[in-house]
Amino acid sequence: MQKKSNKQPKLHIKSGDTVIVIAGNSKGQTGVITKVLVDKNRAIVEGVNLQTKHVKPTSTSPQGAIEKREGSIHISNLAVAENGKAVRTGRKLNEAGKLQRFSKASGKFV
């Protein structure tokens, strides 16, 4: 019987990163990650992958509404943006001895 792990997988992106979409309908668009859905391997990016949502009438909006909301994007379709370009990232120890992400193109810590 295998032991279950409670650890979350390490992802190449995190909340607050500026990313560029490298595949899909929103290819080429950039935005800031507002939320990462770790269990589904998806992320919500501000202003990207807008979807139309029909909202039922309520007491606050008696007419109802049609809203635009950001949909989630699979993290494999996102890359960290550095100077407007997509860069690959890796992990290495910084001066303090802590693992930190770095850009493979420039070698700088992200």
Secondary structure, DSSP 8 states (H G I E B T S, - for coil): -----------S--TT-EEEE-SSTTTT-EEEEEEEEGGGTEEEETTSSEEEEEE---SS-TT-EEEEEE-EEEGGGEEEEETTEEE-EEEEE-TTS-EEEEETTT--B-
